[in-house]
Amino acid sequence: MSSAPIRIATRASRLALWQAEHVRELLKFAAPDRVVEIVPLSTIGDRDKVEPLTQLGGGSGVGVFTREIQASLLDGRADVAVHSLKDLPTEAVAGLKLAAVPPRGAMFDALVLPRKIETGEKENHVFRLSALGCLPNGARVGSGSPRRRAQLLHQRPDLQFVEARGNVETRLRKLDEGQFDALVLAEAGLTRLELAGRISTRLQPPLMLPAVGQGALGIECRSDDESTREVLARLTDQPTLFAVLAERTVLATLRAGCHAPLGVWTRPEGTSLRLTAVVLSLDGVQRFESERLAAVASDADAIALGRAVAEELQAQGAAALLNPSAAGR
């Protein structure tokens, strides 16, 4: 067993650092004899705060938060990379392996409204919604995610969307300054940053299906680093792994990127796993859905479930909506 330090590469945002620190704490129990160090890095997705994410990474938006982190493993600057799994492309990088998936956090999205000062109140108050329908006609919603935009437009075609870039705190500041009427963020990120009190309403299925891997962390290492792989394997939560394998198989089978207008929802039912997936046109007008329940006791079972759901979506014609040439229809 190696006694060398385990170096964790991560983005330098507060949320990414929380995730890296969380994994460091897990490793303290899994490998108490190993020192764990954090190596903060910057990615193109962090440096370019102007262009929409879908325009970065060669125009696809794929890998803008992960490629440079992965490069640090390959060139030996770090041993482990911690990713938000929803940002990790399904196509494996040669020389790297997804070695661990810890227990998943909250997987749904959240609608956040601006802070207001109520008459006679000394403290800020977060106005809360009982339903999405409470937003005024033509409300400006901060979100650059095609998945979120398409699903909300399917319910509320009057909504106007504004690109929302920057870390969670920056987006909340822009919201409170009046740049948006509402903001959509991942519940997991808000919870991890102790900002759950900002949530006005949770956007749950069937209104909004989360992104592939949302709320889960993906931990990578070099494929030939057997010592680190053995340690990381102790961090994996089997039910979470089965769920994200099924979800990522849907994405891979449809050959869609992590910014595609595709939502998934997995939930256990006894020894089985129920997987629902939706694909929408960017304007939210067209919507295809597939749902399957299957017994899942192995990685192969999870992959087969994901493939079956994706193939049903393909048979319905959903693949055409994921082709960039269909974006303007």
C-alpha positions in Angstrom: 0.0 0.0 0.0 1.4 3.4 -1.0 2.0 6.0 1.7 2.4 8.9 -0.8 0.0 11.9 -0.4 -3.2 11.8 -2.5 -3.5 15.1 -4.4 -7.1 16.2 -5.3 -7.4 18.4 -8.3 -10.5 20.7 -8.2 -11.9 23.9 -9.6 -11.3 26.9 -7.3 -14.9 27.9 -6.8 -16.4 27.8 -3.3 -18.7 24.9 -4.3 -16.0 22.9 -6.1 -13.7 23.4 -3.0 -16.6 22.2 -0.8 -16.8 19.0 -2.9 -13.1 18.4 -2.7 -13.0 18.9 1.0 -16.0 16.5 1.3 -14.0 13.9 -0.5 -11.0 14.6 1.6 -13.1 13.9 4.7 -14.3 10.6 3.2 -10.7 9.6 2.4 -9.7 10.3 6.0 -11.9 7.3 7.0 -11.1 5.2 3.9 -7.4 5.6 4.1 -6.4 7.1 7.5 -2.7 6.5 6.7 -2.6 8.8 3.7 -2.2 12.5 3.6 -4.7 14.2 1.3 -3.9 17.5 -0.3 -6.1 19.9 -2.4 -4.8 21.3 -5.7 -7.1 24.2 -6.9 -7.1 24.8 -10.7 -8.8 27.1 -13.1 -10.8 25.9 -16.2 -12.0 27.7 -19.3 -15.5 27.5 -17.9 -14.3 29.5 -14.9 -12.1 32.0 -16.8 -14.6 32.9 -19.5 -17.6 34.4 -17.7 -19.0 36.1 -20.8 -19.7 33.4 -23.5 -22.6 31.0 -22.9 -21.4 27.6 -21.7 -22.9 26.0 -24.7 -20.6 28.0 -26.9 -17.4 27.1 -25.1 -15.3 23.9 -25.6 -15.2 24.1 -29.3 -18.8 25.2 -29.6 -20.3 22.2 -27.8 -20.0 23.3 -24.1 -18.8 19.7 -23.4 -15.9 19.4 -20.9 -15.5 23.1 -20.1 -15.3 22.4 -16.4 -13.4 19.1 -16.6 -10.7 18.9 -19.3 -8.1 20.9 -17.6 -8.7 19.1 -14.3 -8.3 15.8 -16.1 -5.1 17.0 -17.7 -3.6 17.6 -14.3 -4.0 13.9 -13.6 -2.5 12.8 -16.8 0.6 15.1 -16.4 1.1 14.1 -12.8 0.2 17.3 -11.0 -2.6 15.5 -9.2 -3.8 12.0 -8.4 -7.6 12.4 -8.1 -10.1 14.7 -9.7 -13.5 15.6 -8.1 -16.2 16.6 -10.5 -19.9 17.4 -10.4 -20.9 14.3 -12.2 -23.4 16.3 -14.3 -20.4 18.1 -15.9 -18.4 15.0 -16.7 -18.7 13.9 -20.3 -19.8 10.3 -20.8 -16.9 9.6 -23.2 -14.0 8.3 -21.2 -10.6 10.0 -21.4 -7.7 7.6 -22.3 -5.7 6.9 -19.2 -8.4 7.9 -16.7 -11.1 6.0 -14.9 -14.2 7.0 -13.0 -13.2 5.3 -9.8 -15.8 6.3 -7.3 -19.3 7.7 -6.9 -20.1 8.6 -3.3 -23.7 8.9 -2.0 -25.8 11.3 -4.0 -27.0 14.7 -2.7 -30.3 16.4 -3.6 -30.9 15.8 -7.3 -33.6 18.4 -8.2 -33.5 22.0 -9.3 -34.7 25.0 -7.4 -36.3 28.3 -8.3 -34.9 31.2 -6.4 -36.5 34.7 -6.1 -34.8 38.0 -5.3 -34.5 39.2 -1.7 -36.8 42.1 -0.9 -37.1 44.4 2.1 -40.7 44.2 3.3 -42.3 47.4 4.7 -41.7 47.5 8.5 -39.3 44.5 8.4 -35.7 45.0 9.4 -34.5 41.7 7.9 -34.3 40.5 4.4 -37.1 38.2 3.4 -37.2 35.7 0.6 -40.5 35.7 -1.1 -41.7 32.2 -1.7 -43.7 30.6 -4.4 -46.3 27.9 -4.1 -46.1 27.1 -7.8 -44.2 28.2 -11.0 -47.5 29.8 -12.1 -47.0 32.6 -9.6 -44.3 34.1 -11.8 -45.6 37.1 -13.7 -46.2 36.9 -17.5 -42.9 37.4 -19.4 -40.8 37.0 -16.3 -37.0 37.0 -16.8 -35.5 33.7 -15.6 -31.7 33.4 -15.2 -30.5 30.1 -16.7 -28.2 29.1 -19.5 -29.2 25.5 -19.4 -31.1 24.2 -22.5 -32.5 21.4 -20.3 -34.0 23.8 -17.8 -35.1 26.3 -20.4 -36.9 23.7 -22.6 -38.7 22.1 -19.6 -39.9 25.5 -18.2 -40.9 26.7 -21.7 -43.0 23.5 -22.1 -45.1 24.7 -19.1 -44.7 28.5 -19.5 -43.9 29.6 -23.1 -44.1 33.2 -22.1 -41.0 33.1 -19.9 -37.9 35.0 -21.0 -34.5 33.6 -20.4 -31.3 35.4 -19.5 -27.8 33.8 -19.5 -26.6 33.4 -15.9 -22.9 32.9 -15.6 -20.6 32.9 -12.6 -20.5 31.0 -9.4 -23.5 30.5 -7.2 -22.9 33.6 -5.1 -22.4 35.7 -8.2 -25.7 34.5 -9.7 -27.5 35.3 -6.5 -26.1 38.8 -6.4 -27.2 39.4 -10.0 -30.7 38.2 -9.0 -30.9 40.4 -6.0 -29.7 43.4 -8.2 -32.7 42.9 -10.5 -31.0 41.4 -13.5 -33.5 38.5 -13.3 -37.0 38.0 -11.9 -36.1 34.4 -10.9 -33.1 32.1 -11.0 -32.8 28.4 -11.5 -30.0 26.6 -9.6 -29.3 23.0 -8.5 -30.7 22.3 -5.0 -27.5 20.3 -4.2 -25.2 23.3 -4.7 -27.4 25.6 -2.6 -27.6 23.1 0.2 -23.8 22.4 0.2 -23.1 26.1 0.4 -25.7 26.5 3.3 -27.9 28.6 1.1 -31.0 26.3 1.1 -32.9 29.1 2.7 -32.8 30.9 -0.6 -34.9 28.2 -2.3 -38.4 29.5 -3.1 -39.7 26.3 -4.6 -38.3 23.0 -5.7 -38.7 22.2 -9.4 -39.5 18.4 -9.2 -40.8 15.9 -11.8 -42.9 15.9 -13.8 -42.4 19.7 -14.2 -38.6 19.5 -14.2 -36.4 16.4 -14.6 -32.8 16.8 -13.4 -29.6 16.6 -15.4 -27.8 13.3 -15.8 -25.8 12.7 -12.6 -27.2 15.8 -10.9 -26.4 15.9 -7.2 -23.7 13.2 -7.5 -19.9 13.5 -7.5 -17.6 11.7 -9.8 -14.1 10.9 -8.7 -11.5 10.1 -11.3 -7.9 8.8 -11.1 -5.3 7.4 -13.5 -6.2 4.0 -14.8 -2.8 2.6 -14.0 -2.8 4.0 -10.4 -3.9 0.8 -8.7 -3.2 2.0 -5.2 -5.5 5.1 -5.6 -8.1 3.1 -7.4 -8.3 0.6 -4.5 -8.7 3.4 -2.0 -11.3 5.3 -4.0 -13.4 2.1 -4.5 -14.2 2.3 -0.8 -16.1 5.6 -1.3 -18.6 4.3 -3.8 -22.3 4.0 -2.9 -23.7 1.1 -4.9 -27.3 2.5 -5.3 -25.9 5.8 -6.5 -23.5 4.2 -8.9 -26.3 2.1 -10.5 -28.5 5.2 -10.9 -25.9 7.3 -12.5 -24.7 4.5 -14.7 -28.3 4.1 -16.1 -28.6 7.9 -16.6 -25.2 8.3 -18.3 -26.0 5.4 -20.6 -29.1 7.3 -21.8 -26.9 10.3 -22.6 -24.2 8.2 -24.3 -26.7 6.1 -26.3 -28.4 9.2 -27.6 -25.0 10.8 -28.3 -26.1 13.9 -26.5 -23.8 16.3 -24.6 -24.2 17.3 -21.0 -25.9 20.6 -22.1 -28.6 18.8 -24.2 -32.3 19.5 -23.5 -32.5 16.1 -21.8 -33.7 15.3 -18.3 -33.6 12.1 -16.3 -35.0 10.8 -13.0 -34.0 7.6 -11.3 -35.5 6.3 -8.1 -35.2 2.9 -6.4 -38.2 0.6 -6.0 -37.1 -2.3 -3.8 -34.4 -4.1 -5.8 -35.5 -2.4 -9.0 -34.7 1.0 -10.4 -37.2 3.2 -12.2 -35.8 5.5 -14.9 -37.7 8.2 -16.6 -36.1 10.4 -19.4 -37.4 13.3 -21.4 -36.0 15.0 -24.5 -37.5 18.3 -25.6 -37.1 20.8 -28.4 -35.2 23.9 -27.4 -38.4 25.9 -27.5 -40.2 23.4 -25.3 -42.9 22.7 -27.8 -42.0 19.0 -28.5 -41.5 16.6 -25.7 -40.7 12.9 -25.8 -40.7 10.7 -22.7 -39.7 7.1 -21.9 -39.9 5.2 -18.6 -38.8 1.8 -17.6 -38.7 -0.3 -14.4 -36.1 -3.0 -14.1 -34.3 -5.2 -11.6 -30.8 -3.8 -11.2 -28.2 -5.9 -9.3 -25.1 -5.1 -11.4 -23.4 -2.4 -13.5 -24.5 -4.4 -16.6 -28.2 -4.3 -15.4 -28.0 -0.5 -14.9 -26.4 0.0 -18.4 -29.1 -2.2 -20.0 -31.8 -0.1 -18.3 -30.4 3.1 -19.6 -29.9 1.7 -23.1 -33.6 0.5 -23.2 -34.9 3.9 -22.2 -32.7 5.7 -24.8 -33.7 3.3 -27.6 -37.3 3.9 -26.8 -36.7 7.7 -27.1 -34.9 7.1 -30.4 -37.8 5.2 -31.7 -40.1 8.1 -30.9 -37.9 10.5 -32.9 -36.1 12.2 -30.0 -32.7 11.9 -31.6 -33.6 14.6 -34.2 -34.1 17.1 -31.3 -30.6 16.5 -30.1 -29.0 17.2 -33.5 -27.6 20.7 -33.7 -29.2 21.1 -37.1 -32.6 20.9 -35.4 -31.9 23.7 -32.9 -33.5 26.3 -35.1 -36.8 24.5 -35.8 
